[in-house]
Amino acid sequence: MNADLDVACHLNVLVADAAPERLGTALDALAAAGYRRVVLPPLDPETADAAALARAFADRGLAPITIAGQMPTADVSSSDAAVRADGAAMLRAALDLTVALGGDQMNGVPYGPFGGPTAPVGRDAFERAAIEVGRIADEAHERGVTMTFEVLNRYETAVVNTAAQAMDFVAASGSDHLRIHLDTFHMAVEEADLAAAIRTALPKLGYLELGQSGRGALSSGVVDVVDVVRQALDDGYRGRWGVEAFSRSVLPAPVADMLAIWREPYDDGLELAADALRVIDAGRKASTAGRAA
């Protein structure tokens, strides 16, 4: 893998969770494969052993990326001030954990609860969420952490589904530091043109995650990941990259159910992670800079 590309792999590609008996082996494998960062599954800030996790990452020269979220009783989009305040507190707790882990990036879905929307989200809720998330993003910046928000498909949220909506969300936030997280899995559902969507978000794009249509290997599916990488580089994207895939053979059943992972798209997470780096490198080599090199 070219040293200029900063690539993260989601831990759940390899193992079910960050339990100590599994974490070390997974981190060793990802570091050896050439990854620089690892995305952690959602952790409870109150129970996570931040010191031990931080040592595990530092010992391998890897950096953690955390995930922040919301719930119905703690939701920054709520019209209830108390629920909104609890949502902001939940994001600040995730930020505290990120700093304690030695991380400099916090991903996730900070604008509302994940999953199963049943109605459109009004402009008032959209703006309430944006303003609260923008405040946390500014606080994160002051602490050396970049906060991103993931753009999800219509089956997982009704708040932000497209790159254009994401740019609107950033503008409504009033923050100069909030960044967009695009994922090709979700983009394949919502965007008519993946390259055009990436260009739309490019001024605020902080994380470009590569996920295949069937949640399996990047080299197999309807998303032309090689071309996505090539075009994004040619269009000027110089941010971080992510690799995400999910299989029921790896995930705990409740998490697989929540993500609607009913099948086993792969059974060898390490091979999937290695395949992903080969696909990304093929895209780099096909780019203008890659061909020149």
C-alpha positions as CSV (number, residue, x, y, z in Angstrom):
1,M,0.0,0.0,0.0
2,N,1.3,3.4,-0.9
3,A,2.4,5.3,2.2
4,D,0.5,8.4,1.1
5,L,-2.9,6.8,1.7
6,D,-4.1,6.7,5.3
7,V,-6.5,3.8,5.5
8,A,-8.6,2.5,8.5
9,C,-10.3,-0.8,8.9
10,H,-13.4,-1.4,11.0
11,L,-12.5,-3.8,13.8
12,N,-15.7,-5.8,13.2
13,V,-14.3,-6.9,9.8
14,L,-12.2,-9.4,11.9
15,V,-13.7,-9.8,15.3
16,A,-17.0,-9.3,17.2
17,D,-15.9,-6.7,19.7
18,A,-12.9,-5.1,21.4
19,A,-12.6,-7.7,24.2
20,P,-8.9,-8.1,25.2
21,E,-8.8,-11.8,24.3
22,R,-9.5,-10.9,20.7
23,L,-8.3,-7.3,20.3
24,G,-4.6,-7.9,20.3
25,T,-4.5,-10.5,17.6
26,A,-6.8,-8.5,15.4
27,L,-4.7,-5.3,15.8
28,D,-1.5,-7.3,15.1
29,A,-3.0,-8.6,11.9
30,L,-4.2,-5.2,10.7
31,A,-0.9,-3.5,11.5
32,A,1.0,-6.2,9.6
33,A,-1.4,-5.8,6.6
34,G,-0.6,-2.1,6.4
35,Y,-3.5,-0.3,8.0
36,R,-2.8,2.9,10.0
37,R,-6.0,3.1,11.9
38,V,-8.8,0.9,13.3
39,V,-12.4,1.9,13.7
40,L,-13.8,0.6,17.0
41,P,-17.4,-0.5,17.4
42,P,-19.5,1.6,19.8
43,L,-18.1,1.5,23.3
44,D,-19.6,2.4,26.6
45,P,-17.5,5.3,27.9
46,E,-18.4,4.4,31.5
47,T,-17.1,0.8,31.3
48,A,-14.5,0.8,28.6
49,D,-10.9,0.4,29.9
50,A,-9.5,3.4,28.0
51,A,-6.0,3.0,29.4
52,A,-5.7,-0.6,28.3
53,L,-7.2,0.1,24.9
54,A,-4.9,3.1,24.4
55,R,-1.8,0.9,25.2
56,A,-3.0,-1.8,22.8
57,F,-3.2,0.7,19.9
58,A,0.0,2.6,20.8
59,D,2.0,-0.7,21.1
60,R,1.2,-1.5,17.5
61,G,1.6,2.0,16.0
62,L,-2.1,2.2,15.2
63,A,-4.6,5.0,15.9
64,P,-8.2,4.4,17.0
65,I,-11.3,6.0,15.5
66,T,-14.3,6.0,17.8
67,I,-18.0,5.9,17.0
68,A,-20.5,8.3,18.6
69,G,-24.3,7.8,18.6
70,Q,-27.7,8.8,20.0
71,M,-30.7,7.1,21.4
72,P,-34.4,8.0,21.7
73,T,-33.9,9.3,25.2
74,A,-30.7,11.2,24.3
75,D,-31.2,12.9,20.9
76,V,-29.8,16.2,19.8
77,S,-32.7,16.5,17.2
78,S,-35.4,16.4,19.8
79,S,-37.7,19.3,20.5
80,D,-37.5,18.4,24.2
81,A,-34.6,20.4,25.7
82,A,-33.8,17.8,28.3
83,V,-33.6,15.0,25.7
84,R,-31.5,17.3,23.5
85,A,-29.2,18.0,26.4
86,D,-28.8,14.3,27.2
87,G,-27.9,13.8,23.5
88,A,-25.2,16.4,23.7
89,A,-23.9,14.9,26.9
90,M,-23.7,11.5,25.2
91,L,-21.6,13.0,22.4
92,R,-19.3,14.7,24.9
93,A,-18.8,11.4,26.7
94,A,-17.8,9.8,23.4
95,L,-15.4,12.7,22.8
96,D,-13.9,12.2,26.3
97,L,-13.3,8.5,25.5
98,T,-11.7,9.4,22.1
99,V,-9.2,11.7,23.8
100,A,-8.5,9.1,26.5
101,L,-7.8,6.5,23.8
102,G,-5.4,8.8,22.1
103,G,-7.6,9.1,19.0
104,D,-7.9,12.2,16.8
105,Q,-11.1,11.2,15.0
106,M,-14.7,10.5,16.1
107,N,-17.1,9.0,13.5
108,G,-20.6,7.9,13.9
109,V,-24.3,9.0,13.7
110,P,-24.4,12.0,16.1
111,Y,-27.5,13.6,14.6
112,G,-30.2,11.2,15.9
113,P,-31.0,7.6,16.7
114,F,-29.9,4.9,14.2
115,G,-32.4,2.8,12.4
116,G,-35.9,2.3,11.2
117,P,-37.2,5.8,10.4
118,T,-41.0,6.0,10.0
119,A,-41.5,9.6,8.9
120,P,-39.6,12.4,7.3
121,V,-37.5,14.7,9.5
122,G,-38.6,18.3,9.6
123,R,-36.3,21.2,9.0
124,D,-36.6,22.3,12.6
125,A,-35.3,18.9,13.9
126,F,-32.6,18.9,11.2
127,E,-31.4,22.3,12.3
128,R,-31.5,21.5,16.0
129,A,-29.3,18.5,15.4
130,A,-26.9,20.4,13.2
131,I,-26.4,23.2,15.8
132,E,-25.8,20.8,18.7
133,V,-23.5,18.6,16.6
134,G,-21.6,21.7,15.4
135,R,-21.0,22.8,19.0
136,I,-19.5,19.4,19.8
137,A,-17.4,19.5,16.6
138,D,-15.9,22.8,17.7
139,E,-15.2,21.4,21.2
140,A,-13.6,18.3,19.6
141,H,-11.4,20.5,17.4
142,E,-10.1,22.3,20.5
143,R,-9.1,18.9,21.9
144,G,-7.4,17.7,18.8
145,V,-10.2,15.6,17.5
146,T,-12.0,15.8,14.1
147,M,-15.7,15.0,14.4
148,T,-17.4,13.5,11.3
149,F,-21.0,12.4,10.8
150,E,-21.9,9.5,8.5
151,V,-24.4,9.9,5.7
152,L,-26.7,6.8,5.9
153,N,-29.2,5.3,3.5
154,R,-33.0,5.9,3.9
155,Y,-33.5,2.6,5.8
156,E,-31.2,3.6,8.6
157,T,-32.0,7.3,9.1
158,A,-34.3,10.1,7.7
159,V,-32.0,12.9,8.7
160,V,-29.1,12.9,6.2
161,N,-29.1,10.6,3.2
162,T,-27.1,12.3,0.4
163,A,-23.9,14.4,0.0
164,A,-26.0,17.4,-0.8
165,Q,-27.9,17.1,2.4
166,A,-24.6,16.6,4.3
167,M,-23.3,19.9,3.0
168,D,-26.5,21.5,4.1
169,F,-26.1,20.0,7.5
170,V,-22.6,21.4,7.8
171,A,-23.8,24.8,6.8
172,A,-26.7,24.7,9.3
173,S,-24.2,23.6,12.1
174,G,-22.3,26.9,11.9
175,S,-19.1,24.9,12.6
176,D,-15.9,25.4,10.6
177,H,-14.7,22.0,12.0
178,L,-17.5,19.5,11.3
179,R,-16.6,17.0,8.6
180,I,-18.6,14.6,6.4
181,H,-18.2,10.8,6.4
182,L,-19.4,9.2,3.1
183,D,-19.7,5.5,2.7
184,T,-20.0,3.9,-0.7
185,F,-22.4,1.2,0.6
186,H,-25.0,3.9,1.5
187,M,-24.1,6.0,-1.5
188,A,-25.0,3.1,-3.8
189,V,-28.5,3.3,-2.5
190,E,-29.0,7.1,-2.5
191,E,-26.7,8.7,-5.1
192,A,-27.2,8.7,-8.8
193,D,-23.5,9.3,-9.4
194,L,-21.0,8.4,-6.8
195,A,-18.2,10.5,-8.2
196,A,-20.4,13.6,-8.4
197,A,-21.6,13.0,-4.8
198,I,-18.0,12.9,-3.6
199,R,-17.2,16.1,-5.5
200,T,-20.2,17.7,-3.8
201,A,-19.0,16.8,-0.4
202,L,-15.3,17.4,-1.1
203,P,-14.9,20.8,0.6
204,K,-16.0,19.2,3.9
205,L,-15.2,15.6,3.3
206,G,-13.1,14.1,6.1
207,Y,-13.6,10.4,5.7
208,L,-14.4,8.3,2.6
209,E,-15.4,4.8,3.6
210,L,-15.4,2.0,1.1
211,G,-18.1,-0.6,1.5
212,Q,-19.4,-3.0,-1.1
213,S,-23.1,-3.4,-2.0
214,G,-23.4,-6.8,-0.3
215,R,-21.3,-5.9,2.7
216,G,-18.6,-8.3,1.6
217,A,-15.2,-8.0,-0.2
218,L,-14.5,-4.8,-2.0
219,S,-13.4,-6.7,-5.1
220,S,-16.9,-8.2,-5.5
221,G,-20.1,-6.3,-5.9
222,V,-21.9,-3.6,-7.9
223,V,-19.7,-0.7,-6.5
224,D,-16.6,-0.2,-8.7
225,V,-14.4,0.6,-5.8
226,V,-11.2,0.9,-7.9
227,D,-12.9,3.6,-9.9
228,V,-14.2,5.4,-6.8
229,V,-10.7,5.6,-5.5
230,R,-9.2,6.7,-8.8
231,Q,-11.8,9.4,-9.4
232,A,-11.7,10.7,-5.8
233,L,-7.9,11.1,-6.0
234,D,-8.1,12.7,-9.4
235,D,-10.8,15.1,-8.0
236,G,-8.4,16.1,-5.2
237,Y,-9.5,14.1,-2.2
238,R,-6.6,13.8,0.2
239,G,-8.3,12.7,3.4
240,R,-8.6,9.4,5.2
241,W,-10.1,6.2,3.8
242,G,-12.0,3.5,5.6
243,V,-12.8,-0.2,4.9
244,E,-16.0,-1.6,6.2
245,A,-17.7,-5.0,5.8
246,F,-20.0,-7.1,8.0
247,S,-20.7,-10.8,8.2
248,R,-23.0,-12.7,10.5
249,S,-20.2,-15.2,11.0
250,V,-18.3,-12.5,12.8
251,L,-20.8,-10.1,14.5
252,P,-22.7,-10.8,17.7
253,A,-26.3,-11.7,16.8
254,P,-27.9,-8.5,18.3
255,V,-25.5,-6.3,16.3
256,A,-26.0,-8.3,13.1
257,D,-29.8,-8.0,13.6
258,M,-29.6,-4.3,14.1
259,L,-27.5,-3.9,10.9
260,A,-29.7,-6.3,9.0
261,I,-26.8,-8.6,8.3
262,W,-28.7,-11.8,7.7
263,R,-26.1,-13.6,5.6
264,E,-22.4,-14.4,5.7
265,P,-20.8,-12.4,2.8
266,Y,-17.4,-13.6,3.9
267,D,-15.8,-15.9,6.5
268,D,-12.2,-14.7,6.5
269,G,-11.9,-11.2,7.8
270,L,-8.2,-11.0,7.4
271,E,-8.3,-11.9,3.7
272,L,-11.1,-9.4,3.2
273,A,-8.9,-6.7,4.8
274,A,-6.0,-7.7,2.6
275,D,-8.2,-7.7,-0.5
276,A,-9.4,-4.2,0.4
277,L,-5.9,-2.8,0.4
278,R,-5.2,-4.4,-3.0
279,V,-8.4,-2.8,-4.4
280,I,-7.5,0.6,-2.9
281,D,-4.0,0.4,-4.3
282,A,-5.3,-0.5,-7.7
283,G,-7.4,2.7,-7.6
284,R,-4.4,4.7,-6.5
285,K,-2.3,3.3,-9.3
286,A,-5.0,4.1,-11.9
287,S,-5.2,7.8,-10.7
288,T,-3.3,10.5,-12.5
289,A,-0.8,10.8,-9.7
290,G,-0.5,7.0,-9.5
291,R,0.1,6.6,-13.2
292,A,2.8,9.4,-13.1
293,A,4.5,7.6,-10.2
